[in-house]
Amino acid sequence: MTKLVKYTLQNSYSKKNLVKIPPSYPNEMMVKLFSSTFYSNLIKKKFFKKKNFKILEVGSSSGNNLRYFIDRKFKTYGIEINKDMVNLGIKNLKRMKYRVPEIKIGHNTKIPYQNNFFNCLVSINTLHYSSGNEVNKALEEYKRVLKKGSLVYIETSGPKHFSHKSSKRLGPLKWIRKTKVKDFRNNSHIFGYFSNKKQFQNILENNFSKVEVYERYELSKISLNFFVGICIV
């Protein structure tokens, strides 16, 4: 059974670090890959020159990534795990004076849309909230709502990410966070972190017809490391 993290409007972003508004800028790696034909052959083939794409973000949070696709006139949708998080995205997009797309309650293994509905799915720092066998169930659910030949963008924490490095492995795709950073998720949720890039690639290749895998780092006072997968259903 899927256990959901109890995000609320109070803990959804770090106000103790003097953050006054929710995250409002699109993910830099996503923007880079979706803005140029130079970086990804799969995105080049499937995304550019398309006008009628329906794009879903799983874990749309404050709407910061949705705004990138809204700007480009795509039919944009989002899902979040509870009413609080849905309202966070709606409120933040309105604050930025965006037309608010359809945002529903849903999660990795329960997407409230019919089969073969979307042309593209984006999942950024969301897949690892499922763990163990739930990771493959999430990927199956991603595929269910996508048309054949659709594009999938997945980003998840790598082993050099501070939260991953400070977590204890309980089993395959099962880790519990024990970070020094004070966080309500510590010791309270099992995460589906990947042990290495090869494991990430193998699981994607078992689920999708074509796969590209990348790794990225962010310079910060804390270690930020991510795996990125571009896939075709």
Buried (B, 14 or more C-beta within 10 A) or exposed (E): EBEEBEBEEEBBBEEEEEEEEBBEEBBEBBEEBBBEEEBBEBBBEBBEEEEEBBBBBBBBBBBBBBBBBBEBEBBBBBBBBBEBBBEBBBBBBEEEEBEBBEBBBBBBBBBEBEEBBBBBBBBBBBBBBBBBEBBBBBBEBBBBBBBEEBBBBBBBBBBEBBBBBBBEEEEEBBBBBEBEEEEEBBEEBBBBBBBEBEBBBBBBBEBBEBBBBBEBEEEEEEBBBBBBBBBBB
